[in-house]
Amino acid sequence: MLYSRPDCRLCEEMKAELRRAKTRRKTVLTEVNIAADPDLERQYGQSIPVLTINGRLAFKGRLSTAEFERKFSRLTEGEI
């Protein structure tokens, strides 16, 4: 899940890196606009983008395609 907001340069950079990533498993990225939810806005504020994998914090701010591929593989290991 990607927590972001409209007009966020770092969010767009993270989405571009995620589009380049190659994973062995099919992935579905769910994007959540924190500006539409006051609780999420309070929780994340300026600390976006935030990417979780299987409900676990994986990245904040920036990531590289290679970093994502390694962490995604590790956090989804053993899933069917």
Secondary structure, DSSP 8 states (H G I E B T S, - for coil): -EEE-TT-HHHHHHHHHHHH---SS-----EEEGGG-HHHHHHHTTS--EEEETTEEEEES---HHHHHHHHHHHHTT--
